[in-house]
């Protein structure tokens, strides 16, 4: 397992130090990560995530730090998910969402404050350690996600607008 995830293993401690994470979270890779997500991941967006940060419904031994799950050997994903671990350890307010924030997160995941910070940090870190090819790929992924979420948002507003126009025509 270590050989397969050598890129991530190489940068794991460096990212933790760069983020100044106080307590190293548990990090699962590959099949172990998938299994952990299947057992404890109550809300994982997307059918095939590259990684995830879990903090709810996990074993008590991980509650203070959360758990980082890395499925794809990607320094960008590791940096992104470790950024969430840092956010969680420093201030859990964004992670303990009320109904409004849960709805906002579901429809606008890409624009959620913790995601903006994690995407930005991962891209910055890749450039800092001169992984320029991965940084460019990650930047493309960010643009793709932004377009997808903007299309979803536009579709919802079109449907709401049509519904509103229909209701106005009936009254």
C-alpha positions in Angstrom: 0.0 0.0 0.0 2.8 2.4 0.9 4.5 2.0 -2.5 1.3 2.7 -4.4 0.7 5.9 -2.4 4.3 7.0 -2.4 3.6 10.6 -3.6 1.2 11.2 -0.8 3.4 9.5 1.8 6.3 11.7 0.7 4.3 14.9 1.3 2.1 13.9 4.2 4.3 15.2 7.0 5.4 18.3 5.0 1.8 19.3 4.5 0.9 18.8 8.1 3.8 21.0 9.1 3.0 23.6 6.5 -0.6 23.8 7.8 0.6 23.8 11.4 -1.8 21.0 12.3 -1.6 20.5 16.0 -2.7 16.8 16.1 -2.0 14.6 13.1 -5.3 13.1 12.0 -5.7 9.4 11.1 -5.0 9.1 7.3 -6.3 6.1 5.4 -5.2 5.3 1.8 -6.7 3.3 -1.0 -8.9 0.3 -0.1 -8.7 1.2 3.6 -9.9 4.7 2.7 -12.8 3.4 0.6 -13.8 1.0 3.3 -13.8 3.7 6.0 -15.9 6.0 3.8 -18.4 3.2 3.1 -18.7 2.5 6.8 -18.7 6.0 8.2 -19.2 8.5 5.3 -22.8 9.6 5.7 -22.5 12.4 3.1 -19.9 12.0 0.4 -20.6 14.0 -2.7 -19.9 12.4 -6.0 -19.8 8.8 -7.0 -16.0 8.5 -7.1 -14.4 11.0 -4.8 -10.6 11.2 -4.8 -10.7 11.7 -1.1 -12.8 12.8 1.9 -12.5 14.3 5.3 -14.9 12.7 7.8 -15.7 14.1 11.2 -19.3 12.9 12.1 -20.3 9.4 13.0 -16.7 8.2 13.2 -15.2 6.2 16.1 -14.5 8.2 19.3 -10.8 7.8 18.9 -10.9 10.1 15.8 -13.4 12.7 17.0 -10.8 15.3 18.0 -8.9 15.2 14.7 -11.3 13.8 12.1 -10.2 11.3 9.5 -8.6 11.9 6.1 -9.3 9.3 3.4 -7.2 9.4 0.2 -8.4 7.2 -2.6 -6.4 8.6 -5.4 -2.6 9.0 -5.0 -2.8 12.8 -5.4 -0.8 15.4 -3.4 -3.6 17.9 -4.3 -6.2 15.7 -2.7 -4.1 15.1 0.3 -3.4 18.8 0.8 -7.1 19.6 0.3 -8.3 17.1 2.8 -5.6 17.9 5.3 -6.7 21.5 5.0 -10.1 20.4 6.2 -8.5 18.6 9.1 -6.8 21.9 10.1 -10.1 23.8 9.7 -11.9 21.2 11.8 -9.3 21.2 14.6 -9.1 25.0 14.7 -12.8 25.9 14.4 -15.6 23.4 14.0 -18.3 26.0 13.4 -18.4 25.4 9.6 -18.6 21.7 10.1 -21.5 21.8 12.6 -24.0 23.0 10.0 -27.6 24.0 10.5 -30.3 23.3 8.0 -29.6 26.4 5.9 -25.9 25.7 5.7 -26.5 22.1 4.8 -28.8 23.1 1.9 -26.2 25.7 0.8 -23.4 23.1 1.0 -25.4 20.6 -1.0 -26.2 23.0 -3.9 -23.1 25.2 -3.7 -20.4 22.9 -2.4 -17.7 24.5 -4.5 -18.4 27.9 -3.0 -18.7 26.8 0.6 -16.1 28.7 2.7 -14.2 25.6 3.9 -14.1 24.3 0.3 -12.8 27.6 -1.1 -10.0 27.6 1.5 -9.1 23.9 0.8 -9.1 24.3 -3.0 -7.0 27.4 -2.7 -4.6 25.9 -0.3 -4.1 22.7 -2.3 -3.4 24.7 -5.5 -1.0 27.0 -3.7 0.8 24.1 -2.0 1.4 22.3 -5.3 2.9 25.4 -6.8 5.0 26.0 -3.6 6.6 22.5 -3.9 6.9 22.9 -7.7 4.4 20.2 -8.7 3.4 22.4 -11.6 1.8 19.7 -13.7 -0.4 18.5 -10.9 -1.2 22.2 -10.0 -2.4 22.7 -13.6 -4.5 19.6 -13.5 -6.0 20.6 -10.2 -6.7 24.1 -11.5 -8.7 22.5 -14.4 -10.6 20.4 -11.9 -11.5 23.5 -10.0 -12.8 25.2 -13.1 -14.8 22.1 -14.1 -16.4 22.0 -10.6 -17.2 25.7 -10.8 -18.9 25.3 -14.2 -20.9 22.2 -13.0 -22.1 24.0 -9.9 -22.9 27.2 -11.8 -25.0 25.1 -14.2 -26.9 23.4 -11.4 -27.5 26.8 -9.8 -28.7 28.3 -13.1 -31.0 25.3 -13.7 -32.6 25.6 -10.3 -33.2 29.3 -10.8 -34.7 28.7 -14.3 -37.1 26.1 -12.8 -38.0 28.4 -9.9 -38.6 31.3 -12.4 -40.8 29.1 -14.6 -42.7 27.9 -11.5 -43.2 31.5 -10.3 -44.4 32.6 -13.8 -46.8 29.7 -13.9 -48.2 30.6 -10.5 -48.5 34.2 -11.4 -50.5 33.3 -14.5 -53.0 31.2 -12.5 -53.8 34.0 -10.0 
